[in-house]
C-alpha cells in the first residue's frame, strides 16, 4: 500500500473544499427553467466554455487509457489529441448554426434539418453509447487508477476498485443532479488547472528521473532511444493497426463527430452568451487540447523507458500512469496528481450525466409531453441523471473484460458510431438538396454497418473463411473511412429519389440559407485576436506534426 503523507491529504482535502464551495455557489443560482438547468441559462463566458470543453473531454480514461496507449504504441494515438483544429471548426463554422437555432440538443437540430425520425434515432444511439462506452469506461479507468495508486486491495472485504469507483460516481452524481449545467461549468474552471498541474508534475518528474541528474532533455533522449519507431506519428500504409491513410482520414471522421456533432461536447457552446463567446470558448479549448499529447501520452512512453531501466514495474499498459504516481512521486506531490485524477473523473462524468439527462428530457419526455411544465421537466431531468448513474455502474463488470488497451478500445468503438452521424451532419449542412428521408436512411445504414462489425468481432475466428471474414479482417480505421464514404453515397443517391424539405424548414440550417442577422452577428464579433489565436493554434499543431512525423 502506498502511504500518503499529511501534505498529500491536505492537498486533497483543500481540493474537495474548493469543489464544495463552487458547487454551493452554483446551487444558490436557482434554476428557473430547463435553459438554466441544461444550458446554464445560456449565459456562459468563453473561459468557462473552453475549460468545460477540455475538462469534459479529458476523463480518467485519458490519464489511464491514453498513457497506456503511449506505453503500448507510442505516438500512434496522438492524432486524436492533436485535434484542436477540429474544435476551431466547431467555433468558426458550426456554432452559428447551432447557437442561432436555439436548440438544446443535436438530435433536436437534426429534426429541424431533416425529420423527427432522425431526432429519435440519434437520441437512442447517443444515450446507449454514453452508458455503454463513456460512462462505464470513465468509471472503470478511475477504479483501476485509484486501486493501483493507493495499493489498496480491499476495504471491509469489498474490492477497493468498487469502493473508489462507486464513491466518486455517487459524489459526482449528487452535484450534477442538484446543480445542473451551472455546477458542471463552474467546477470545470476549478478542475482544469488541477488536472493540468497534476499531469505536468508526472511529466517533469518522469523526465528528471530518466535524466539521472542531467536534466529533462537528457531524460527525453532516453525516451526517444527506448521507444524508437514508436516516436513517429505517421506509420507505414502497411501497418496492421495504424496505417497512415487510415489514421489521417479515420481520426478526422471520429474527431469531427465528437467535437462538432456530439451532444457531450456541443452542449458547452450552446450555453454561451452569444456566438462570439462560443467561438472564443472553442479557441481557449483549442489551446488546452494541445496539452494531452505531452501530459498524458508521453508519460506512457516515459513509463516504458523507466520499466526498462528497472526504476518501476507494472503488468499491463493501462497501469503505466498510476504506477508512475505510486512508485515515482515523492511525498507531498501525490496529492496534487490524485487531485488531478479526481478532477478528470468527476468533470467527465458530470458532463456525461448532464448530457444524457438533457437528451432524455428534451428529445423524449418533452417531445411526447409538450405541455409539461418547466418544473416537471427539471424533475424529470434530475431523475434521468440518477438513472444514467445507476446504469453506468451496472455496466462496469462488462468493462472489466474489455481490451487490454483502454483508449484504443474506446476509439475503435467510436469509429463504428461516428461515420454515419458525421456524414449526415456534413451533407445536411453543405447542401439544401439533401432530403429528410436521405438523412434518416443514411444514419440507419451507417449504424447497421457499424454494429455488424461490432457484433462479429468477438467471433473473428468463427467467420474466418466465410463471406463475412473481410468485415472483421479490415483495419478498423479503413472500415471507419469506408463507412463514411458509403453513407455519403447512400445520402446522395436517396436524395435523388425523395422529396426535398421546404425552404421554410431549412432556413438557417444550411450554408446556403444561413440568415443575414446571424452572419452579421458573426462578422461584428470578429477582431484581430480571433485570427491571431486561430493561426497560433494551427501553427503549433503543424509544428508538432513536423517534429514527430
VENKA-V346173 format. One record per residue. RES is the residue in one letter. PSI is psi in degrees with one decimal (999 if undefined). BURIAL is 1 if it has 16 or more other C-alpha atoms within 10 Angstrom, else 0. Layout:
BEGIN
res;psi;burial
RES;PSI;BURIAL
RES;PSI;BURIAL
END
This chain:
BEGIN
res;psi;burial
X;135.6;0
X;123.1;0
X;130.5;0
X;133.9;1
X;170.6;0
X;-38.6;0
X;-37.8;0
X;-46.7;1
X;-33.9;1
X;-41.1;0
X;-47.4;1
X;-41.7;1
X;-41.8;0
X;-39.0;0
X;-45.8;1
X;-32.6;0
X;-44.9;0
X;-41.6;0
X;-44.3;1
X;-38.4;0
X;-42.8;0
X;-41.7;1
X;-45.0;1
X;-41.7;0
X;-42.2;0
X;-32.7;1
X;-28.6;1
X;-18.5;0
X;86.9;0
X;136.2;0
X;121.9;1
X;-31.6;0
X;-173.7;1
X;-29.1;1
X;-36.8;1
X;-48.3;1
X;-43.8;1
X;-26.8;1
X;22.4;1
X;34.6;1
X;14.7;1
X;49.6;1
X;22.0;1
X;145.2;1
X;170.3;1
X;-36.7;1
X;-36.3;1
X;-41.3;1
X;-48.7;1
X;-45.1;1
X;-38.3;1
X;-39.5;1
X;-46.9;1
X;-48.9;1
X;-34.1;1
X;-40.9;1
X;-40.6;1
X;101.7;1
X;-174.9;1
X;-22.0;1
X;-20.5;1
X;-49.1;1
X;-41.7;1
X;-53.5;1
X;-43.8;1
X;-38.0;1
X;-38.5;1
X;-39.5;1
X;-38.9;1
X;-39.3;1
X;-33.8;1
X;-46.7;1
X;10.3;1
X;-130.6;1
X;5.3;1
X;-40.4;1
X;2.6;1
X;-23.3;1
X;-35.1;1
X;-21.9;1
X;1.5;1
X;40.3;1
X;29.0;1
X;-34.9;1
X;-27.3;1
X;-34.5;1
X;-34.6;1
X;-36.2;1
X;-40.6;1
X;-47.9;1
X;-42.4;1
X;-38.5;1
X;-45.3;0
X;-29.6;1
X;-44.4;1
X;-36.6;1
X;-49.9;1
X;-49.7;1
X;-42.6;1
X;-23.2;1
X;-13.7;1
X;30.6;0
X;160.7;1
X;-31.7;1
X;159.8;1
X;-38.5;1
X;-36.3;1
X;-37.5;1
X;-41.8;1
X;-34.2;1
X;-40.9;1
X;-38.3;1
X;-38.0;1
X;-91.6;1
X;176.5;1
X;-31.1;1
X;-38.0;1
X;-41.7;1
X;-49.8;1
X;-43.8;1
X;-45.8;0
X;-37.2;1
X;-44.6;1
X;-47.3;1
X;-46.1;0
X;-46.6;1
X;-44.5;1
X;-44.3;0
X;-34.5;1
X;-45.7;1
X;-43.9;1
X;-24.2;1
X;-67.2;1
X;-51.2;1
X;-52.0;1
X;-41.4;1
X;-43.1;1
X;-45.7;1
X;-42.2;1
X;-47.0;1
X;-40.8;1
X;-41.7;1
X;-43.5;1
X;-43.8;1
X;-49.1;1
X;-37.6;1
X;-39.6;1
X;-44.6;1
X;-47.0;1
X;-16.1;1
X;24.2;1
X;122.7;0
X;-43.2;0
X;157.7;0
X;126.6;0
X;32.2;0
X;3.5;0
X;134.0;0
X;126.8;0
X;-23.0;1
X;-46.8;1
X;-37.5;1
X;-48.2;1
X;-43.8;1
X;-52.2;1
X;-36.5;1
X;-47.4;0
X;-33.4;1
X;-43.2;1
X;-45.5;1
X;-46.3;0
X;-42.0;1
X;-38.1;1
X;-49.3;1
X;-24.0;1
X;-44.2;1
X;-43.7;1
X;-41.6;1
X;-17.5;1
X;-154.0;1
X;-32.8;1
X;-44.6;1
X;-39.9;1
X;-46.2;1
X;-44.7;1
X;-36.0;1
X;-27.6;1
X;-34.5;1
X;-34.2;1
X;-42.6;1
X;-31.8;1
X;-52.3;1
X;-34.0;0
X;-43.0;1
X;-45.8;1
X;-46.6;1
X;-45.6;1
X;-41.2;1
X;-35.4;1
X;-35.0;1
X;-44.6;1
X;-45.1;1
X;-49.5;1
X;-49.0;0
X;-39.6;1
X;-46.0;1
X;-39.5;1
X;-40.5;1
X;-43.3;1
X;-31.9;1
X;-13.9;1
X;46.3;0
X;-2.6;0
X;8.7;0
X;169.9;0
X;-35.9;1
X;-34.9;0
X;-38.8;1
X;-40.5;1
X;-37.3;1
X;-38.1;0
X;-42.0;1
X;-47.0;1
X;-39.5;1
X;-44.9;0
X;-40.7;1
X;-19.2;1
X;-123.6;0
X;-19.7;0
X;-8.9;1
X;-9.7;1
X;138.3;1
X;-40.4;1
X;121.8;1
X;169.3;1
X;150.1;0
X;-18.0;0
X;-1.1;0
X;132.8;0
X;-33.6;0
X;-39.4;1
X;59.4;1
X;141.5;1
X;-35.6;1
X;-39.3;1
X;-41.8;1
X;-48.9;1
X;-51.6;1
X;-38.7;1
X;-45.0;1
X;-32.6;1
X;-44.2;1
X;-45.9;1
X;-44.1;1
X;-39.5;1
X;-46.9;1
X;-46.1;1
X;-48.5;1
X;-24.1;1
X;-15.8;1
X;-12.3;1
X;133.7;1
X;-37.1;1
X;-41.3;1
X;-45.6;1
X;-27.7;1
X;-26.7;1
X;-43.4;1
X;-23.5;1
X;-17.1;1
X;3.0;1
X;157.7;1
X;-33.1;1
X;-179.2;1
X;-38.8;1
X;-47.5;1
X;-38.3;1
X;-44.9;1
X;-44.0;1
X;-27.9;1
X;-38.1;1
X;-30.6;1
X;-42.5;1
X;-43.2;1
X;-34.1;1
X;-42.4;1
X;-45.7;1
X;-34.2;1
X;-13.4;1
X;-13.8;1
X;-37.6;1
X;-35.1;1
X;-40.4;1
X;-31.6;1
X;-10.1;1
X;-47.9;1
X;-46.7;1
X;-40.3;1
X;-29.7;1
X;-40.1;1
X;-32.0;1
X;-41.0;1
X;-39.5;1
X;-45.4;1
X;-41.5;1
X;-35.5;1
X;-38.8;0
X;-34.1;0
X;-9.3;0
X;7.0;0
X;-32.3;0
X;168.5;1
X;144.2;1
X;162.5;1
X;-51.5;0
X;159.8;0
X;-35.6;1
X;-6.9;1
X;1.1;1
X;-54.4;1
X;-52.0;1
X;-29.1;1
X;-39.3;1
X;-42.6;1
X;-46.8;1
X;-39.3;1
X;-11.8;0
X;-36.9;1
X;142.3;1
X;163.2;0
X;139.5;0
X;-20.4;1
X;-27.1;1
X;-36.5;1
X;-37.9;1
X;-46.6;1
X;-41.3;1
X;-37.0;1
X;-39.4;1
X;-39.8;1
X;-43.4;1
X;-42.9;1
X;-43.5;1
X;-45.2;1
X;-48.2;1
X;-41.2;1
X;-40.9;1
X;-44.9;1
X;-42.9;1
X;-42.9;1
X;-40.2;1
X;-45.5;1
X;-47.0;1
X;-40.7;1
X;-40.7;1
X;-43.5;1
X;-37.1;1
X;-46.4;1
X;-47.0;1
X;-46.5;1
X;-46.4;1
X;-41.8;1
X;-17.5;1
X;-62.8;1
X;-51.8;0
X;-33.3;1
X;-40.7;0
X;-9.2;0
X;67.7;0
X;-21.2;0
X;4.8;0
X;141.5;0
X;158.7;0
X;-36.7;0
X;-41.5;0
X;-39.0;0
X;-38.9;1
X;-41.7;1
X;-43.6;0
X;-40.8;1
X;-42.1;1
X;-40.7;1
X;-41.3;0
X;-38.0;1
X;-45.0;1
X;-42.5;1
X;-43.1;0
X;-40.0;1
X;-47.6;1
X;-44.8;1
X;-38.8;0
X;-41.9;1
X;-42.8;1
X;-32.1;0
X;-12.0;1
X;-41.5;1
X;-34.2;0
X;-38.6;0
X;-23.9;1
X;-8.0;0
X;15.0;0
X;-176.7;0
X;155.4;0
X;-38.9;1
X;104.1;1
X;-45.7;1
X;-37.5;1
X;-36.3;1
X;-47.7;1
X;-45.3;1
X;-36.2;1
X;-38.0;1
X;-43.1;1
X;-27.5;1
X;-17.4;1
X;-20.6;1
X;-36.5;1
X;-43.9;1
X;-47.0;1
X;-45.1;1
X;-45.2;1
X;-43.2;1
X;-41.7;1
X;-43.7;1
X;-46.7;1
X;-51.4;1
X;-38.3;1
X;-37.0;1
X;-33.2;1
X;-40.0;0
X;135.3;0
X;-13.3;1
X;-13.9;1
X;123.7;1
X;160.6;1
X;-44.3;1
X;-35.3;1
X;-40.2;1
X;-45.3;1
X;-48.0;1
X;-40.9;1
X;-42.8;1
X;-40.5;1
X;-44.6;1
X;-45.7;1
X;-43.0;1
X;-44.2;1
X;-47.0;0
X;-35.8;1
X;-43.6;1
X;-30.1;0
X;-45.5;0
X;-42.4;1
X;-40.3;1
X;-36.1;0
X;-23.8;1
X;-43.6;1
X;-16.5;0
X;33.4;0
X;-42.3;1
X;-33.5;0
X;-32.6;0
X;-1.2;1
X;132.3;0
X;-4.6;0
X;168.6;0
X;-16.5;0
X;-3.1;0
X;-37.6;1
X;-27.3;0
X;-40.9;1
X;-21.5;1
X;-27.7;0
X;139.7;0
X;138.1;1
X;-32.2;1
X;-39.7;1
X;-37.1;1
X;-38.5;1
X;-47.5;1
X;-42.9;1
X;-43.5;0
X;-46.1;1
X;-46.3;1
X;-43.9;1
X;-46.1;1
X;-41.6;1
X;-42.3;1
X;-42.8;0
X;-42.3;1
X;-45.2;1
X;-47.7;1
X;-45.0;0
X;-36.9;1
X;-24.9;1
X;-22.2;0
X;6.7;0
X;164.9;0
X;134.6;0
X;157.2;1
X;155.1;1
X;156.5;0
X;-34.2;0
X;-40.4;0
X;-42.5;0
X;5.6;1
X;122.9;1
X;3.2;1
X;2.2;1
X;165.5;1
X;-31.4;1
X;-10.7;0
X;9.0;0
X;127.6;1
X;153.1;1
X;-35.2;0
X;-41.5;0
X;-44.5;1
X;-37.8;0
X;-40.6;0
X;-39.6;0
X;-49.7;1
X;-42.3;0
X;-26.9;0
X;-1.9;0
X;141.4;0
X;-176.3;0
X;-30.0;0
X;-30.1;0
X;-42.9;1
X;-40.8;0
X;-47.4;0
X;-37.5;1
X;-46.8;1
X;-38.8;0
X;-46.1;0
X;-44.3;1
X;-38.4;1
X;-43.4;0
X;-42.0;0
X;-45.3;1
X;-39.4;0
X;-42.3;0
X;-42.1;0
X;-41.1;1
X;-42.6;0
X;-36.7;0
X;17.8;0
X;999;0
END
